Amino acid sequence: MTPELFERRVAALAQLRVADPARPVLAAPDEHHLRRVLRARVGEEVVVTDGRGAWAICAVAESGLEPLTAPALDPAPPESVLYLAPPRGDRADWAIAKATEVGVSRVVPLVAANLAWRFAGETRAKVLARWRRVADPARPVLAPPDEHHLRRVLRARVGEEVVVTDGRGAWAICAVAEAGLEPLTGPALDPAPPESVLYLAPPRGERADWAIAKATEVGVSRVVPLVTANLAWRFSGEARAKVLARWRRVAAEAAGQCRRTHDLVIDEPTTPAAVPGDVAVCELTGSASRDWRGVRAVAVGPEGGWAPGEWGDERRRLSLGDTVLRSETAAVLAGALCVLAGASPGFSLGTKEAG
């Protein structure tokens, strides 16, 4: 594939399923979505595929699609199989969508003994073991909302164990008492992990919350909101303050869920011009590197991509694979790779590159 064709494929308005890319005919729901939801204009380019590797670029016509390129055939990727114990409800839908985006070839639902859909017995005890935030693990006092959640939502029983942390590495095990918590162990201190920083052009709404929660879970240490030229919404003023407050709340809740003792730090927003020169940039281009060795900080752009000239030519470019990712998926994948690269100095997403 030539670089020009690759760029056209990535920049296309949408990718649609057809039976034969050489003679593209859209199903009625896809035709409706293209013209009524995406509001495609005549002449705009889309990609059609049969889901088995064949694809072509077409132009939107007054009626149907007009092929612009002959069908091409992508080789089948190496098989990657995910055996997945299904999460509840819409979290399972998210998992399937994101597995598709990052390139998983097959998902096998796994019926595990501790599948959390049965909320009883041992499973319930494990859920109650989630961590609670306190100012001092040696003298644990829960804030009223955490006290309410523990006793009224989780219905904790006297004697059940919880873990308390100050978000700075200190933690202890406590038992639920008739009033408050009773320490069972002295405070321990987890060492701070290697720093990993995610510069993130904020997605809209709940997709941003999801990205922050998952970045917390995979171990990112700091998130810096990035105000870019192609950001699809106004991230300023009162709206910005509310979003940052919500992100910090989401990060705190996610830290408890994943048993993390060092908080994810949400910094004040910045712009690409102010980002330090050692921060790498994620790009979907054929020239982007798959070598993540030494990466400690990375920038992920908005749905509309980076504006021309937004980053200097000297900036290190990194690849997240060959598929087009939603911005929140790219954020979590980049964050996870950054954490792995920090923990394992020899880590690389692909074969070792020359130089």
N, C-alpha and C positions, 0 to 999 in steps of 0.2 A: 504494500500500500504506500503510495506516495505521501509525503508530508501534506501536500495540498488537499488530497482526498481525505486524509485523517482529520484535518482541521474542519473540512466541510461536514464530515460525519458527526464530529463533536458539536459543531455549532448548529446542527439541524434543529428545527422547532420541536420535533418529537420523534420517537421511534414507535412504529406501529406493526402489528402482526398481520401478515397476509399468507395465503396458501402458496403463492408463487411470486417471488420478487420480480420476475421477468414480465408478469402480467398482473400488476397489483390491483386487487379489488378489496376494498375495506368492508368489514362487517358493519352492519347498521349502527351498533353502539359506538364503534371506533369512528365512523363517519360523523356521527353526532358530536362526539367529544372533540374531534378535530375542528369542526366548524362552529359549534355552538359554545363550547367551553374554552378551548384554546383560541377561538376566533381567528383561525388561520386565514391569511389573505392569499389570493391567487398569486402564484409565483414563488411563495415561500417554500423552502426545502424541508423535506422530512426523510427519515430513513425507514424503509420497510424491511422486514425480516420474516423468515419462515420458522424461526426458533430452532433451526437445526444447523445454523452457521451461514446460510445464504442471506445476502442483504444487497440492497441497492438504494441509491439516492433518487428521490422523485420530487417533482414540483407539484404543488397544489394547483389543480385546474378548476375551471368553472364547474365541471362535473368529474369527480374522481381524481385520479393521480396520473401524472405524466412522467414516465421513467426518464431520468437524465443520465444515468450510468448503467452499464450492463451489470448483471448480478455478479457479486464477488463471493467467495467462500472463505470464511474464517476457519482455520484448523481447530479441531476440538481441543479445549484446554486440558491439562492434566486433571484427572478426576480428583475431586476433593469432596469427602462425604462427612456430613455433620449428623451424628446421632444425638438427637435433642429430646430431653425430657420436657414436654410442653409446658411453658409458663401459662399463667391464667390469662384468659380474655384477650384484650387488645395488645398485651405485651407479647403474646405468641405471634400476632399479626405483624408487629414491629420486627420481631426476630426473623421471621420468614422474609420480609421485605429487605431487611438489611443483609441477610445472608445472600439473597439474590444480587444485591448491589455490589457486594465485595467479591463475587465470583464463585461462590460455592456451587458445585454441580449437582449435588443430591442431598436431600434431607430425609432422615429416617426417624419418625417419631419413636421415642423410647419410653416405654411404660416402666418406670422405676418404682422401687418399693416405697421410697419416700416422696413420691409425687405429691406436691403440696395441695392438690385439689381436695384431698381428704384432710380437713383441718381438725385433727383429733390426736390425742395421745402424744407420742414422741414428737410428731411434726409440730404440734402447738408449742411444746416446750422449747423447741429450737427457735421458733419465731419469737418467743418471749425473751430469748437470750440476746436480742439486738441491743445495741449500745445506746446509752443515754448520755446527754451532755450535762456536765456539772462544772462549776467554777473550780472546785478542788476535790479530786478523787479521794483524798484522805478524809474529808468531811463532806460527804455527798449530800447536796440539797437540790432537789429537782425544781425547775421552774414550773409554775402552775400549769401551763399547757402540757408539759411532759408528764407531770403527775396525773393529770386528767387522762391523757392518752394511755398511760401504763395501766391505770386501774379501771377506767370506763370503756376504753376501746379494746385493749388487749386482755382485759379482765384478769390481770395478774393476781395470783393467789399468794398468800403469805408463805414465805419460804422459798419461792421460786427465785432463781438467780438472774441477775442482769449485770451488764458491764457498764461502768461509767468512765467517761474520758473528758479531758479538758480541751481536746482538739489541738493540743501542742505536744502530744506524744505520751502523756501520763494517763494511766488507766488502772482500774481496780475492779474486782468482782464483789458484788454486793447481793444481799438477799432482800426481797421485798418484806418489809415489816408492817405491823398494823398501822403505823404512821411513819412515813419516810422510808429510808433505806438503811440497812445494817451492813457495814463493811465486813467482808469475809477475808480479804487479803490486803496486804499493804500495797500502796501504789507502786506500779512498775513504770518504766520509761522506755518507750520504743525509740530507737535512733531515727533521725530524720532521713527519709529516702533521698536518693539523688534528685536534684531539681529537674523537672521537666515542665516546660512552659508552652502553652497553646495560645497563639494569637488568633482570635476567632472573630470573623465578620458575623455578627449575630443573625441567625435565622429568625423567622417570624414565630411568635407565640409559643405553643407547646413544643414545637420542634427544638427551640432553643433550650427549654427546660429539660427535654430529653437528652440533648447533647451535654448539658452541664452535669446531669445526674450520671450519665455513662462515663464522662471524663473523670468524675470523682471515683467511680467504681474501678476504673482501670488504673488509677494511681497518679493521674496528672497532678502536679503540685500547685500550678498557678495558671489561671486563665486571664488573658488580657483582651477585652473587647476591642475590635479593630474596625474603625469607621472608614470604609472604603468608598471609592467613587461609584461603584455599582450596587451599593447597599440598597435593597428594595424597599426600605421603610425609613422613616425619620427617627434616628436614634439620638435624641437630644432633649434637653429641658426636663420637664416633669416626667415624661415617658421614660427617659433614660434612668432617672433616679428610681422609678418603680421597677424597671426591669432589673437593675443591679441588685436591689433589695430582694427581689424574688429569686434571682440566681443564687444569692448567698443563702437564702432559706432552703432552696432545693439542694444545694451542695451539702448543707448541714444534715438534711434528712437522708441524703444518699450515703453520707459518711457513716451514719448509724447503721444503715442497711448492710453495708459491705464490711463492717467491723474495722473501720479506718480510724486511727488515732491522731493523725495529722490532718488538719483541715485543708480543703482546697481553698486557695486564696483567689478571690475575684478582685482584680485590680481596676483602677479607673481606666476609661477608654483612651485609646491613642490612635494615631494615623500611621499609614505605611511609612511616611517620611520620617517618623520618629522612632521606628523600630530599629534596634541595634543591628549592625552589619553581620553578626554571626548567626542571625535567625534565618533558617531555611524557609523556602516557599514551596507549597504544594501546587503542582501544575499538571494538567492532563495534556501533555505533549510528548511526542516521540523522543525528544531529547532529554526529558527529565530523568534523573538518576534514580536507581533503585537501591543505592548504597546508603544506608542510614547510619553508618558508623560515625560515632562522635556527635550525633545530633542530640541537642539538649533543648532546643526551642524551634518551633515550626509555626508557620502562618497558614491558615485555611481561609479561602475567600468565600464570597457570597454566591448565591445561585447563578447570578449573571456573570461570574468569573471576574478576573482582574481586568482593570482598564489598561489599555496600551500605555506603556511607560510608567505604570504604577510602581514597579520594582526595577532597580538598576540591573544592567546586564551582568554585573559581577556577583549578583545574589545567587546563592546555591539553590538549584531547583530540584525537587524531589517528586518521585512518582508514588501514587497510591494504587497502582495497578492499571489495567486496561479498560475497566468499565467506568461509565459516567456515574458519579455518586451524587446523591443529595448532599447539601452542605453539612447537615447534622451527621450524616454517616461518615463523610470525609473527616469531620472534626474528631469523632470517636476513634476512627481507624488511625488517623495521624497521631492522636494523643497516645494510643496504645503503643504504636511503633516507637514513639519518642521515649516512652517509659522503658520499653524493652531495650532500646539502644543505649539508654543511660545505665541500665542494670547489667547489660552484657556488651562490653566494648567492641566485640567482634561481630555484633548483629548486623545482618544485611537482608533486605527483602528479596534480593536476586543473587545472581552469581557475582563474584568479586570483580570489580571493574578495574581496568588498567589505570595506573596513575594514582 
